[in-house]
Amino acid sequence: MNDGGGEVGGGVPAGRRGERVATAERLALADLLAEVGPDAPTLCEGWTTRDLAAHLVVRRDRPDVQAGLVVPWLGGWSEKVRAQRAASPYADLVADVRSEPRWWNPMSVAAVDEATNALEYLVHHEDVRRARPDWQPREVAPDVAEEVFRRTLRIAKLAFRRARLGLALARPGGEPATIRAGTPVVVVRGEPVELALWTYGRTGVARVDFEGDPADVERVRSYRNRL
């Protein structure tokens, strides 16, 4: 597995200028799923790569169960459908992850796909990468990093809306961008991919630094968002 030079998995580019983040991450994730096989661990508790692939396929192709991914009392139905899909041949699951959304699916529209899936595929790509030994952060193209940062700011405002202190995200050497106004303020600083992972709860592997009073930093560390 090549972790340098902006490549992941079997040498798949992590993002090329002008390529949509959702597309690049989906294809790279499909390559990595094929490479590691159906029984590899992921950072999603209790899920192997087979389980994760089934989740991605159901999330995209089964609008009837998507509500269960965000509404707790519908979660049982969503999990039942996902488990049934996970029983499919693994090669078919990976092929479905790799394929484009069908024409009737709103995600077949580029703007919808990017808004819905850019961070979803990126985070799950890292769920597989960083569950493997000796992983290293990968480089991404500057325009990809900018897009990831912009979308992370947007989702973080929702995720931390109930935090009872000010919160900001910042890139290395950059000015903090306010996520939640208030005082005191804690700044979470890191590369865009690391900030995305931290926002999505991958706190054990996200390489970020905290700036603020230690007690306030601990409040941020212990906050559990709803993503």
C-alpha positions in Angstrom: 0.0 0.0 0.0 1.5 3.3 -1.1 0.8 6.1 1.3 2.9 8.8 -0.2 2.7 11.0 -3.2 -1.0 11.6 -2.9 -1.8 7.9 -3.5 -3.8 5.3 -1.6 -4.6 1.6 -1.9 -3.0 0.2 -5.0 -1.6 3.5 -6.2 -4.9 5.1 -6.9 -4.7 8.9 -7.0 -6.3 10.5 -3.9 -7.7 13.3 -6.0 -6.8 15.1 -9.2 -7.4 18.7 -10.0 -11.0 19.2 -11.3 -12.2 15.7 -10.3 -15.1 15.6 -7.9 -14.2 14.6 -4.4 -17.1 12.1 -4.2 -16.1 10.4 -7.4 -12.4 10.2 -6.5 -13.0 8.9 -3.0 -15.6 6.4 -4.1 -13.4 4.9 -6.7 -10.3 4.8 -4.4 -12.4 3.2 -1.7 -13.7 0.6 -4.1 -10.1 -0.3 -5.1 -9.1 -0.5 -1.5 -12.1 -2.7 -0.6 -11.1 -5.1 -3.4 -7.5 -5.1 -2.2 -8.1 -5.9 1.4 -11.0 -8.4 1.0 -14.3 -8.9 2.8 -13.0 -9.6 6.3 -10.7 -6.7 6.9 -11.3 -4.4 9.9 -12.7 -0.9 9.7 -13.0 1.9 12.2 -16.8 1.4 12.2 -17.4 -0.5 15.4 -18.4 -4.1 14.7 -18.1 -3.8 10.9 -15.8 -5.5 8.5 -15.2 -4.2 5.0 -18.1 -6.4 3.8 -20.4 -4.7 6.3 -19.1 -1.2 5.2 -19.6 -2.0 1.5 -23.1 -3.1 2.2 -23.8 0.1 4.1 -22.6 2.2 1.2 -24.7 0.4 -1.4 -27.9 0.4 0.7 -27.4 4.1 1.7 -27.1 5.1 -2.0 -29.6 2.7 -3.7 -32.3 2.2 -1.1 -34.2 5.4 -0.4 -36.8 3.5 1.6 -34.2 2.7 4.3 -32.2 5.9 4.2 -34.4 7.4 6.9 -33.2 4.8 9.3 -29.7 6.1 9.1 -30.8 9.3 10.9 -34.0 8.4 12.7 -33.2 6.0 15.5 -36.6 4.2 15.6 -36.2 3.2 12.0 -32.7 1.9 12.5 -33.8 -1.7 12.9 -35.3 -1.8 9.4 -32.2 -0.2 7.9 -29.9 -2.6 9.6 -32.0 -5.6 8.5 -31.7 -4.5 4.8 -28.0 -3.8 5.2 -27.4 -7.2 6.7 -29.3 -8.9 3.9 -27.3 -7.0 1.3 -24.1 -7.9 3.1 -24.8 -11.6 2.3 -24.3 -10.9 -1.4 -21.0 -12.0 -3.0 -18.3 -9.5 -1.9 -17.2 -8.9 -5.5 -20.7 -7.8 -6.4 -20.8 -5.4 -3.4 -17.5 -3.8 -4.4 -18.7 -3.5 -8.0 -21.8 -1.7 -6.8 -19.7 0.7 -4.7 -17.6 1.4 -7.8 -20.6 2.0 -10.1 -22.3 5.3 -10.7 -25.8 5.9 -9.1 -28.6 4.9 -11.4 -30.4 7.5 -13.4 -33.4 7.7 -11.1 -31.3 8.3 -8.0 -31.0 12.0 -7.0 -27.3 11.2 -6.3 -26.8 10.7 -10.1 -26.9 14.5 -10.3 -23.3 15.7 -9.8 -24.1 18.5 -7.3 -26.3 16.2 -5.2 -23.7 13.5 -5.2 -20.9 15.9 -4.1 -23.0 17.4 -1.4 -24.2 14.0 -0.1 -21.2 11.8 -0.6 -17.9 13.8 -0.7 -17.2 13.5 3.0 -19.1 10.2 3.4 -16.8 8.4 1.0 -13.7 10.2 2.3 -14.4 9.3 5.9 -15.2 5.7 5.1 -12.1 5.5 2.9 -10.1 6.4 5.9 -12.1 4.0 8.0 -10.5 1.2 6.0 -7.1 2.8 5.6 -6.6 3.7 9.2 -7.8 0.3 10.5 -4.7 -1.2 8.9 -1.3 -1.3 10.6 1.4 1.3 9.8 -1.0 3.7 8.1 0.1 7.3 7.4 -1.9 10.4 6.4 -2.1 10.7 2.7 -1.5 13.8 0.6 -4.4 15.3 -1.3 -4.5 17.8 -4.1 -4.8 21.4 -2.9 -8.2 21.9 -4.5 -9.4 18.7 -2.9 -8.1 19.9 0.5 -10.0 23.2 0.0 -13.2 21.4 -0.8 -12.9 19.1 2.1 -12.3 22.0 4.5 -15.2 23.9 3.2 -17.6 21.0 3.5 -16.2 20.1 6.9 -16.9 23.6 8.2 -20.5 23.3 7.0 -21.2 19.9 8.6 -19.3 20.8 11.8 -21.7 23.7 12.4 -24.5 21.2 12.5 -22.6 18.6 14.5 -21.5 21.0 17.3 -24.6 23.2 17.4 -25.3 22.1 21.0 -21.8 22.7 22.3 -21.8 25.1 25.2 -18.7 27.1 24.3 -17.2 28.7 21.2 -15.5 26.4 18.7 -13.4 27.0 15.6 -11.6 24.9 13.1 -8.3 25.9 11.5 -5.8 24.6 9.0 -2.1 24.7 9.9 -1.0 28.3 9.9 -4.5 29.5 9.0 -7.0 31.7 10.7 -9.6 29.9 12.8 -13.1 29.6 11.2 -15.9 29.9 13.7 -18.1 26.8 14.0 -20.0 28.0 17.1 -19.9 31.5 18.4 -19.4 31.9 22.1 -16.8 32.2 24.9 -14.5 30.6 25.9 -13.3 29.5 22.5 -11.5 26.2 21.6 -9.6 26.0 18.3 -9.2 22.6 16.7 -6.3 22.7 14.2 -5.3 20.2 11.5 -5.2 19.3 7.9 -8.7 19.3 6.2 -8.9 15.4 6.1 -7.9 15.2 9.8 -10.6 17.8 10.7 -13.2 15.9 8.7 -12.3 12.7 10.5 -12.4 14.5 13.9 -15.8 16.0 13.1 -17.2 12.6 12.2 -16.0 11.2 15.5 -12.9 9.4 14.4 -11.1 11.0 17.3 -8.7 8.2 18.0 -7.0 8.5 14.6 -7.6 12.2 13.6 -4.3 14.1 13.9 -5.5 17.4 15.3 -4.3 19.8 17.9 -6.4 21.8 20.4 -5.9 25.4 21.5 -7.6 26.7 24.6 -7.9 26.3 28.3 -7.3 22.6 29.2 -10.7 22.3 30.9 -12.5 23.7 27.9 -10.5 21.5 25.6 -11.6 18.5 27.6 -15.2 19.6 27.2 -14.7 19.6 23.4 -13.0 16.2 23.5 -15.8 14.6 25.4 -18.6 16.2 23.3 -20.5 13.6 21.3 -22.1 14.9 18.2 -24.9 13.2 16.3 -23.0 12.4 13.0 
